[in-house]
Amino acid sequence: MADMQKALATQLNNIEELTGNSLDELKAIIKQSNLTKHTEIVKMLKDVFALGHGHANTLAHFAKESTTTAASESDPLDALYTGPKAALRDIHDSLLQHMNQFGPFDTAAKQKYVSYRRNKQFAMIGPATNTRVELGLNIKALPESPRLEKLPAGQMCQYRVKLSHPEQVDDEVIAWIKAAYDNAG
């Protein structure tokens, strides 16, 4: 998806500006560290360059992925929705179709989900199991609903919605996403 590729390129550009190093220089620093575990690399990047977790995490993934394939060559959703999870792609596509009507937002593909943000993250979407997509919503308060799960403090999002069929992407779900979108602006 062009939007995800653009968002990744923007984030990587921001990382270069923050660190004062090119991506090639940053990849060399990571390689020279001899660290192999993702969490160790993220911690090192945070310590050495004072990067936030999101930038350090993206850079660590980029450095690893760029050694095997160019990050812009494939649609990140293709990587998330493979094998038994392929049938769940329609749910994600339906959510995106509605979200695209709200206005501009950035996307950041992660290993197991995609983050959507304006000034801050407002939603995360990804296949949680072979039969379910989870929509995480970042907003302090939403009306109670049996479909809406309030998450404990300290989580990436305050709410979660479990979706197993595209038909579940209805007016109620779209209203929740729109509220989170508006709140993140």
Beta strands, then each sheet from edge to edge (+ up, - down):
strand 1: 106-109
strand 2: 114-117
strand 3: 121-127
strand 4: 133-137
strand 5: 148-150
strand 6: 159-163
sheet 1: 1+ 2- 3+ 4- 6+ 5-
end
